[in-house]
Amino acid sequence: MAVDRALLSAKHYPAANTAAVVNLAASGRKHRVKRIMWSYSDAPPAGTALTVEDGSGNVVRKIFITAPGPGVVSLDAVNSAVSTAMIITLPAGGADISGTLDVEYTDSVY
């Protein structure tokens, strides 16, 4: 039986024109992403998409970003396999555009 631990958070606020990446490292647990909060300091280029990947490089969620934000995405059903990393990426927004990424998640113990 899985037991969810307390709500955890991770964030990345990089310099301008740098991708914001949160890496939930592989462990003996299963990650469950609850919410992703993001923003850009100005409108991002067309085609910009926030992605959630499993540790194997498979994109399990892709959300197109069409405005600077801030934005919130609730993803209660996005889980990793046990002992698998999850990588959440907000791409670089372009010259002089900064992005921020905050992720709330739980870890399930088996």
DAMOWO-V831675 format. One record per residue. N is the residue number from 1. RES is the residue in one small letter. NEAR is the number of other C-alpha atoms within 12 Angstrom. Layout:
# DAMOWO-V831675
{{N;RES;NEAR} {N;RES;NEAR}}
This chain:
# DAMOWO-V831675
{{1;m;6} {2;a;15} {3;v;14} {4;d;20} {5;r;16} {6;a;15} {7;l;17} {8;l;20} {9;s;23} {10;a;27} {11;k;26} {12;h;27} {13;y;28} {14;p;26} {15;a;20} {16;a;21} {17;n;23} {18;t;23} {19;a;31} {20;a;34} {21;v;30} {22;v;33} {23;n;29} {24;l;33} {25;a;23} {26;a;20} {27;s;20} {28;g;17} {29;r;25} {30;k;30} {31;h;44} {32;r;38} {33;v;39} {34;k;27} {35;r;27} {36;i;36} {37;m;34} {38;w;40} {39;s;33} {40;y;37} {41;s;24} {42;d;23} {43;a;23} {44;p;31} {45;p;20} {46;a;14} {47;g;17} {48;t;24} {49;a;25} {50;l;38} {51;t;32} {52;v;38} {53;e;31} {54;d;30} {55;g;25} {56;s;16} {57;g;17} {58;n;17} {59;v;20} {60;v;23} {61;r;27} {62;k;22} {63;i;25} {64;f;23} {65;i;31} {66;t;20} {67;a;21} {68;p;26} {69;g;21} {70;p;20} {71;g;24} {72;v;21} {73;v;28} {74;s;20} {75;l;24} {76;d;18} {77;a;16} {78;v;30} {79;n;30} {80;s;36} {81;a;25} {82;v;22} {83;s;22} {84;t;25} {85;a;29} {86;m;38} {87;i;38} {88;i;43} {89;t;40} {90;l;43} {91;p;37} {92;a;33} {93;g;35} {94;g;23} {95;a;18} {96;d;17} {97;i;25} {98;s;29} {99;g;40} {100;t;38} {101;l;37} {102;d;33} {103;v;38} {104;e;29} {105;y;34} {106;t;29} {107;d;34} {108;s;25} {109;v;19} {110;y;16}}
